[in-house]
Amino acid sequence: MKKIVMVTLAVMVVVVFASSLFAADPMVLWGEQTAGSGHMKNAKTDGNTLVLTAPATIAKIEGDAPSYCIWTIVTPQNRNARSILCGGEGRPNIVGRTIPAGSYRLIPGVEGRSFSRITITFK
């Protein structure tokens, strides 16, 4: 009986561990920008790089940026960064849009503000 209990506990531990390994963390892309001292001068941007191995769909957008663009990353295979999708005030809603596999950064606009931040969650 003790052996059955130990085997059952071992199986439960393996199942819990395996499910945590394969549980998908939300794919999040975020960016922020602090305005510089003049038009297009000294601006500071920060954010993460999101690497998608398969196409992903935008599930949620949060933040206060009046505009934002998702940019491709310069790599040895892709020598030119380009904006692939933009959104914000006065633009069509991009929730539900799908972007292809690749590496991306998010750059928010400040447009008269001193700071803006945006977070996009993909599924």
N, C-alpha and C positions, 0 to 999 in steps of 0.2 A: 504494500500500500504506500509506503514511504517513497519507493522508487517511482510510482505513478505520479505522486504529487510533485516530486522533483522534476520529472520529465515535463509535466504540464506547465510548471512554472518556467522552465527553460524555454519551452515553445512560446509562451506568452511574452517573455522578454525578447526573444528573437523577432516576433511579430511586431511588437511595439517599436523596437529599434529599426526594423526594416521600413515600417510605415513612416517613421520620422525622416529616414533617408530619402524617401521618394515623395514626401509631401512637398508640393511646389510652393516656394515662397512667392509672394506677389512680385511681379516684375515692375519695378518702380524706376522712373527717370525723373530726376529733379534738377533744377537750376535756379540760381539767384544772381542778381546783378545789382551792384551799387554804382550809382551814377558818378561820373567823374566831374572835374572842375569846369568843363566846357563841353560844347557840342562834340560828341564822339571823341572825347579826350579822357584818358586816365580811368576809364570805367573798369571795374573789377567784376569778373564773373567767377562763379564757382558752381560745381555740380558733379554729378557722377557720369560715368560712361556705362551705358546699358548695351550688352552684347546679346542679341537675339539669334538663336540657332535655328529658329523657325519663325514664320510670320506671326505677329501678335496684334491683338485688337485692343484699342484704347477703351478702358472700362470706366475710368474716372479721372477728372481733372480738378485739382484744388490749388488755390493760391490767389494772390492779389495782382499778378502781372497783367497789365492792360493788353499785352500781346506777347506771343512766344512762338518760337520756331524749333522744330526738331531738325538737327543737322547730322549728316553723315560724318564719320570720323576719317581723317586721312590715314591710310594704311599703305603698305607697299603695293597692294593690289588696287587700291582706290586713291589715286594721288590728288584728287580734287574734292574737297568738302563741299557739300551743297545742302541747301535747305530742302527737305522733302515734304514737310507739312507744317502749316502755320495756323494759329488760331488766336482768339482773343476777342476783345470788344469790337463789335461791328463786323465780325467775320463769322462764317458758318461754324456751327458746332462740330467739333471733330471727334466727339465721343462716338464709338462704334466703327470708326475708320480703322483699317488694318495697314500695318507697315511691314515691309518684307524683312527677312533675316538680314542682319548686319549689325554694325556698331554705331551707336547714336549718342549725341549730347543734346541737351535742351538749353536754349538761351532765351531768357525772358527779356522783354523790353521794359524800359522805365518810363518813357514818355512823360516828363515833367515831375516824376517822383524821384526821391533819393534812393529808394530801394524797392525791389520787387522779387517775388519768389513764386515758383510754380512747381507742382508735382503732378506727374501723369502716371497712373497705374494701368498696366496692361494685363490682359488675360489670355 
